[in-house]
Amino acid sequence: MKLKGTEDLSFFFEGTERGGTRVHLGPVIYLRTMYALKREAIMSRSALSTRLGVGEGTIRTIVHRLAQRGLVTVIRSGCTLSDRGRDFLQSLSDFMTEPKLLLLEDVWRFTHSIGVVVRSGSSSVGKGLEERDQAIRYGAEAAMVLSYVSGKLLMPEVSDVSAEHPAFAKKIEAELPLRDGDVGLITGAHNLHAAESGAIGAALYLTRKLIARRGYQNLEDTGIASQRDSSTRHQFGKGGI
């Protein structure tokens, strides 16, 4: 799979490497912005600020950087995805799905739950500990990493969720578009922005592992060049981003 029209987009993987205590939210907030614009078509910076839970100054920087790369177009009535931006999200969907709000308050104590599916991720996820840690680093308060193999939902190398918790497994299968070999990443938090950021951060991390496992020598082979982005680093406060 090749991400079309993304010759300068290695910044979507910038900061998703394992380790460290500081979190580079650039890739995550860029994707959250693009997903928001895909859903709403046109949004003002003020509306984006509210939707994403970040200040308007930060939104201006995000929009400017996405516009520089041709992913977003700024018009008088607000911001919208460019054709290039839509093409990027379409080809990214070959690797990972858009984040989806899940209703799991009967499963755990968190107010908000978000699910993302990484296509064919079971070959690269191991026990899922790294992905869980990434989700927490990006703001989630808890995370589940579930592989879908031969019609069964599994906690990798730990348990058969379909056998031990059939009602929960059926609920997840109904909510997420899982295919054989996929991985479902589910995050929970009392702050929606934190749950969404955690899910996207973990999904990007696993996607990067998956791309490497498929034998690409570098990001250029996927259509994502190696140019590094110098966006500002952010950290979560108690309330979220």
Secondary structure as UniProt FT lines:
FT   TURN            4..5
FT   TURN            7..8
FT   HELIX           10..12
FT   TURN            13..15
FT   HELIX           26..40
FT   STRAND          42..43
FT   HELIX           45..52
FT   HELIX           56..68
FT   TURN            69..70
FT   STRAND          72..75
FT   TURN            76..77
FT   STRAND          78..81
FT   HELIX           83..92
FT   TURN            93..95
FT   STRAND          100..102
FT   TURN            105..107
FT   STRAND          112..118
FT   TURN            119..120
FT   HELIX           121..123
FT   TURN            126..127
FT   HELIX           129..137
FT   TURN            138..139
FT   STRAND          142..149
FT   TURN            150..151
FT   STRAND          152..155
FT   TURN            156..158
FT   STRAND          159..160
FT   HELIX           161..164
FT   HELIX           166..175
FT   TURN            180..181
FT   STRAND          183..189
FT   HELIX           192..213
FT   TURN            214..215
FT   HELIX           219..222
FT   TURN            238..239
//
